[in-house]
Amino acid sequence: MVSLLILVHNAEAHIEKCVRSLFAQSYADVEYVFVDDASPDGSMGIVERVLEDFPDRRAQTKIVTNPHNLGIAASRNAALDNASGEYVLFVDSDDRLDLRAVELLAAKAAQEDADMVVYDSYTVYNGMKRLRAETFPEGRQEYIRALLYRRARAAMWSKLIRRELFTAHRLRFVPGMNYGEDYYLSPMLAYHARKVVRLAEPLYYYLRHPASISYALSSAKADNVIMAADMLERFFTEGPDAEVYRPMMGMMKIMNKLVILQAGNVETWKHVEGLYDDVNYSGFGLQARQRLILWLHRHRLWTAMRAYLALARLLKRN
């Protein structure tokens, strides 16, 4: 059985398409766990209404209600606590699945006896969709490296995961870490997985909202990114194969600093002044644009940095 885990909060604008794609899955042996994170809108009413059109799914559906808004991390833990499938698949409540997604992912997992199956997706923006083929290097260590360096997608929804990875290794989302929580947990799941495989099929439709294009990463979210990187460093450098992963930590820190700088604003940039300045990145093979961003930040050239990043976003969008 596969458990689909869906967090619900202020999602009434898009949740109907999402849940219809879930209840209409071609795979029969599915469990649905919805976590209502004290959503103040009509999202859960929409879930109940759509469920009436799929009576065979009623007995497969669990609805967990948080006493108050607990946030993404705590709600995901609640979803995991209420799941009973051999595998779990997280789905964001404004996205949707291909109707064959669970069937194809479950078949791939069974065929390969895999603990994780990563797969491709579409990014949907302004009615247009763009294929995102997952970065999946050969070898578990190289996949972990790609996750740490943010070259592989860390999003929980981008992989089918054997539930035992969470339970046997006591892997939990960190309550309060509501940004960067996927990045924190994905490398550790991959570390404990016996086998990770890729299914080269685009099965997920990730909705990119117009508002998300222009938002600035806040200082609080930057702190979550830093916390995730610090916790990952401890995890990978205190284990039995620390010597394998310790050389990766400098590059991991710099890539996370770049995430903060590229998505932040002047307030955020000032908040992280001095962050990882002790890391010598000259031998990391960074792109010229990445080195420029780091140089502008180190020299506090906020106006030039803002102009350069605005131009880079404009060119990327076009």
C-alpha positions as CSV (number, residue, x, y, z in Angstrom):
1,M,0.0,0.0,0.0
2,V,1.1,3.6,-0.7
3,S,0.1,6.4,1.7
4,L,-0.4,9.8,0.1
5,L,0.3,12.5,2.6
6,I,-1.4,15.9,2.0
7,L,-1.1,19.0,4.2
8,V,-4.0,21.4,4.0
9,H,-3.9,25.1,4.9
10,N,-5.4,28.0,2.9
11,A,-5.5,25.9,-0.3
12,E,-9.1,26.4,-1.5
13,A,-8.0,28.1,-4.8
14,H,-6.3,24.9,-6.1
15,I,-7.1,22.0,-3.9
16,E,-10.0,20.6,-5.9
17,K,-7.7,19.8,-8.9
18,C,-5.2,18.3,-6.5
19,V,-7.6,15.9,-4.7
20,R,-9.4,14.8,-7.9
21,S,-6.0,13.8,-9.3
22,L,-5.4,11.8,-6.1
23,F,-8.8,10.0,-5.7
24,A,-8.8,9.2,-9.5
25,Q,-5.4,7.3,-9.3
26,S,-5.3,4.1,-11.4
27,Y,-3.8,2.3,-8.4
28,A,-6.3,0.8,-6.0
29,D,-4.2,0.1,-2.9
30,V,-3.9,3.7,-1.7
31,E,-4.3,5.4,1.7
32,Y,-5.0,9.1,1.9
33,V,-3.9,11.1,4.9
34,F,-5.0,14.7,4.9
35,V,-3.7,16.9,7.7
36,D,-5.9,20.0,8.3
37,D,-3.4,22.5,9.8
38,A,-6.2,24.6,11.2
39,S,-7.0,25.9,7.8
40,P,-9.3,29.0,8.1
41,D,-10.7,28.8,4.6
42,G,-13.0,26.2,2.9
43,S,-10.2,23.8,1.9
44,M,-11.4,20.8,3.9
45,G,-15.0,21.3,2.8
46,I,-13.8,21.0,-0.8
47,V,-12.0,17.8,0.1
48,E,-15.2,16.3,1.6
49,R,-17.2,17.4,-1.4
50,V,-14.8,15.9,-3.9
51,L,-14.7,12.7,-1.9
52,E,-18.4,12.2,-2.4
53,D,-17.6,11.7,-6.1
54,F,-15.3,8.8,-5.2
55,P,-17.2,6.7,-2.7
56,D,-14.8,3.8,-3.0
57,R,-12.0,6.0,-1.6
58,R,-14.0,6.9,1.6
59,A,-12.7,4.0,3.6
60,Q,-9.2,4.7,2.5
61,T,-9.2,8.3,3.7
62,K,-8.0,9.6,7.0
63,I,-8.4,13.2,8.1
64,V,-6.2,14.5,10.9
65,T,-7.1,17.9,12.4
66,N,-4.5,19.9,14.2
67,P,-5.7,21.8,17.3
68,H,-4.2,25.0,15.9
69,N,-1.8,25.9,13.1
70,L,1.4,23.9,13.7
71,G,3.2,24.6,10.5
72,I,4.6,22.4,7.8
73,A,7.1,20.4,9.7
74,A,4.9,19.4,12.6
75,S,2.0,18.6,10.2
76,R,4.2,16.3,8.1
77,N,5.1,14.5,11.3
78,A,1.4,14.1,12.1
79,A,0.9,12.7,8.5
80,L,3.7,10.2,9.0
81,D,2.3,9.2,12.4
82,N,-1.0,8.3,10.8
83,A,0.3,6.6,7.7
84,S,0.3,2.8,7.4
85,G,1.5,2.2,3.8
86,E,4.7,0.5,3.0
87,Y,5.6,3.6,1.0
88,V,4.7,7.2,1.4
89,L,4.4,10.0,-1.1
90,F,3.9,13.7,-0.1
91,V,1.7,15.8,-2.3
92,D,1.4,19.6,-1.9
93,S,-2.2,20.7,-1.8
94,D,-1.9,23.1,-4.8
95,D,-0.2,20.6,-7.0
96,R,-1.5,17.5,-8.8
97,L,-0.4,14.0,-9.8
98,D,-0.5,12.2,-13.1
99,L,-3.4,9.7,-12.8
100,R,-0.9,6.8,-13.3
101,A,1.7,8.2,-10.8
102,V,1.1,5.8,-7.9
103,E,0.8,2.8,-10.1
104,L,4.0,3.5,-11.9
105,L,6.0,4.4,-8.8
106,A,4.8,1.4,-6.9
107,A,5.7,-0.9,-9.8
108,K,9.2,0.6,-10.1
109,A,9.7,0.2,-6.3
110,A,8.6,-3.4,-6.4
111,Q,10.6,-4.2,-9.5
112,E,13.8,-2.8,-8.1
113,D,13.2,-3.5,-4.4
114,A,14.0,0.2,-3.9
115,D,13.7,2.3,-0.7
116,M,13.3,5.5,-2.7
117,V,12.1,6.2,-6.3
118,V,12.8,9.7,-7.6
119,Y,10.9,10.8,-10.7
120,D,10.5,13.7,-13.1
121,S,7.9,16.5,-12.9
122,Y,6.4,19.4,-14.7
123,T,6.6,23.0,-13.5
124,V,3.4,24.8,-14.3
125,Y,3.4,28.6,-14.5
126,N,0.9,30.9,-16.3
127,G,-0.8,27.9,-17.9
128,M,2.5,26.6,-19.4
129,K,4.3,23.5,-18.3
130,R,8.0,22.8,-18.4
131,L,9.6,19.4,-17.9
132,R,12.0,19.1,-15.0
133,A,14.1,15.9,-15.5
134,E,15.6,14.9,-12.1
135,T,19.3,15.0,-11.5
136,F,20.3,11.5,-10.6
137,P,24.0,10.6,-10.7
138,E,25.1,7.0,-10.4
139,G,25.8,5.8,-6.9
140,R,24.2,6.6,-3.6
141,Q,27.1,8.8,-2.4
142,E,27.0,10.9,-5.5
143,Y,23.2,11.3,-5.2
144,I,23.7,12.5,-1.6
145,R,26.4,14.9,-2.8
146,A,24.0,16.2,-5.4
147,L,21.3,16.8,-2.7
148,L,23.8,18.5,-0.4
149,Y,25.0,20.8,-3.2
150,R,21.4,21.5,-4.2
151,R,21.9,20.0,-7.7
152,A,19.2,17.4,-7.1
153,R,15.7,18.3,-6.1
154,A,15.2,17.8,-2.3
155,A,11.4,18.3,-2.3
156,M,9.6,15.6,-0.4
157,W,7.0,15.3,-3.2
158,S,9.7,14.4,-5.7
159,K,10.3,10.9,-4.4
160,L,8.4,7.8,-3.3
161,I,9.9,6.8,0.1
162,R,9.7,3.5,2.0
163,R,8.1,4.5,5.3
164,E,10.5,2.3,7.3
165,L,13.3,4.8,6.5
166,F,11.5,7.3,8.8
167,T,10.5,4.8,11.5
168,A,13.6,2.6,11.7
169,H,16.0,5.6,11.8
170,R,13.8,7.9,13.8
171,L,13.9,10.6,11.1
172,R,11.5,13.4,11.8
173,F,10.9,16.9,10.5
174,V,12.0,19.5,12.9
175,P,9.0,21.4,14.4
176,G,9.4,25.1,13.6
177,M,11.7,24.5,10.6
178,N,9.1,25.3,8.0
179,Y,11.6,26.4,5.3
180,G,14.4,24.1,4.2
181,E,12.8,21.1,5.9
182,D,12.9,19.0,2.8
183,Y,16.5,19.9,2.2
184,Y,17.4,18.8,5.7
185,L,15.7,15.4,5.6
186,S,16.3,14.2,2.0
187,P,20.0,13.6,2.3
188,M,19.6,11.6,5.5
189,L,16.8,9.5,3.9
190,A,19.1,8.8,1.0
191,Y,22.0,7.9,3.4
192,H,19.9,5.3,5.1
193,A,18.3,3.9,1.9
194,R,19.7,0.6,0.6
195,K,18.7,1.4,-2.9
196,V,17.6,4.6,-4.7
197,V,16.4,4.5,-8.3
198,R,15.0,6.9,-10.8
199,L,11.8,6.6,-12.9
200,A,12.2,8.8,-16.0
201,E,8.5,9.7,-16.2
202,P,7.1,13.2,-15.4
203,L,4.3,12.3,-12.9
204,Y,3.9,15.5,-10.8
205,Y,2.6,18.9,-11.7
206,Y,4.3,21.5,-9.5
207,L,2.3,24.8,-9.6
208,R,4.5,27.8,-9.4
209,H,2.6,30.8,-8.2
210,P,3.2,34.3,-9.7
211,A,3.7,35.6,-6.2
212,S,6.6,33.2,-5.6
213,I,8.6,34.7,-8.5
214,S,9.1,38.1,-6.7
215,Y,9.2,37.2,-3.1
216,A,12.3,37.8,-1.0
217,L,13.7,35.3,1.4
218,S,13.3,36.6,4.9
219,S,15.9,36.6,7.6
220,A,13.9,34.0,9.5
221,K,13.8,31.7,6.5
222,A,17.6,32.3,6.0
223,D,18.1,31.1,9.6
224,N,16.1,27.9,8.7
225,V,18.5,27.3,5.8
226,I,21.5,27.8,8.0
227,M,20.0,25.5,10.7
228,A,19.4,22.8,8.1
229,A,23.0,23.0,6.9
230,D,24.4,23.0,10.4
231,M,22.4,19.9,11.3
232,L,23.4,18.1,8.1
233,E,27.1,18.9,8.8
234,R,26.8,17.3,12.2
235,F,25.0,14.2,10.8
236,F,27.5,13.6,8.0
237,T,30.7,14.3,10.0
238,E,29.9,12.4,13.2
239,G,29.0,9.1,11.6
240,P,31.2,6.0,10.8
241,D,32.0,7.2,7.3
242,A,32.7,10.9,8.2
243,E,35.8,10.9,6.1
244,V,33.8,10.4,3.0
245,Y,31.4,13.3,3.6
246,R,33.6,15.8,5.5
247,P,35.2,17.1,2.2
248,M,31.7,17.9,0.9
249,M,30.8,20.2,3.8
250,G,32.5,23.4,2.5
251,M,30.8,23.3,-0.9
252,M,27.5,22.5,0.9
253,K,27.8,25.7,3.0
254,I,28.7,27.9,0.0
255,M,25.7,26.5,-2.1
256,N,23.4,27.3,0.8
257,K,24.8,30.8,1.2
258,L,24.2,31.3,-2.5
259,V,20.6,30.2,-2.1
260,I,20.1,32.8,0.7
261,L,21.8,35.6,-1.3
262,Q,20.0,34.9,-4.6
263,A,16.5,34.8,-2.9
264,G,17.0,37.4,-0.3
265,N,17.0,41.2,-0.1
266,V,19.2,43.8,1.5
267,E,17.9,43.0,5.0
268,T,18.6,39.3,4.5
269,W,22.1,40.0,3.0
270,K,23.0,42.1,6.1
271,H,21.6,39.4,8.4
272,V,24.1,36.9,7.0
273,E,27.2,39.1,6.7
274,G,30.2,37.0,7.5
275,L,28.4,33.7,7.0
276,Y,30.9,31.0,5.9
277,D,33.5,33.6,5.1
278,D,36.1,31.1,6.5
279,V,35.3,28.7,3.7
280,N,37.9,28.9,0.9
281,Y,35.8,28.2,-2.3
282,S,38.5,28.9,-4.8
283,G,38.8,25.2,-5.7
284,F,35.1,24.5,-5.9
285,G,34.6,25.2,-9.6
286,L,31.9,27.8,-9.0
287,Q,30.4,29.6,-12.0
288,A,31.5,33.2,-12.6
289,R,28.1,34.5,-11.6
290,Q,28.2,32.7,-8.3
291,R,31.7,34.0,-7.5
292,L,30.4,37.5,-8.4
293,I,27.5,37.3,-6.0
294,L,29.7,36.1,-3.2
295,W,32.2,39.0,-3.9
296,L,29.5,41.6,-4.0
297,H,28.1,40.4,-0.7
298,R,31.5,40.2,1.0
299,H,32.1,43.9,-0.1
300,R,28.6,45.0,0.9
301,L,27.8,46.4,-2.5
302,W,24.1,46.1,-2.0
303,T,23.0,48.4,-4.9
304,A,25.1,46.5,-7.4
305,M,24.0,43.2,-6.0
306,R,20.3,44.1,-6.2
307,A,20.7,45.3,-9.8
308,Y,22.7,42.2,-10.9
309,L,20.2,39.7,-9.4
310,A,17.2,41.6,-10.8
311,L,18.8,41.4,-14.3
312,A,19.6,37.7,-13.8
313,R,16.0,36.9,-12.9
314,L,14.7,38.9,-15.9
315,L,17.0,37.0,-18.3
316,K,16.1,33.7,-16.7
317,R,12.4,34.4,-17.0
318,N,12.7,35.3,-20.7
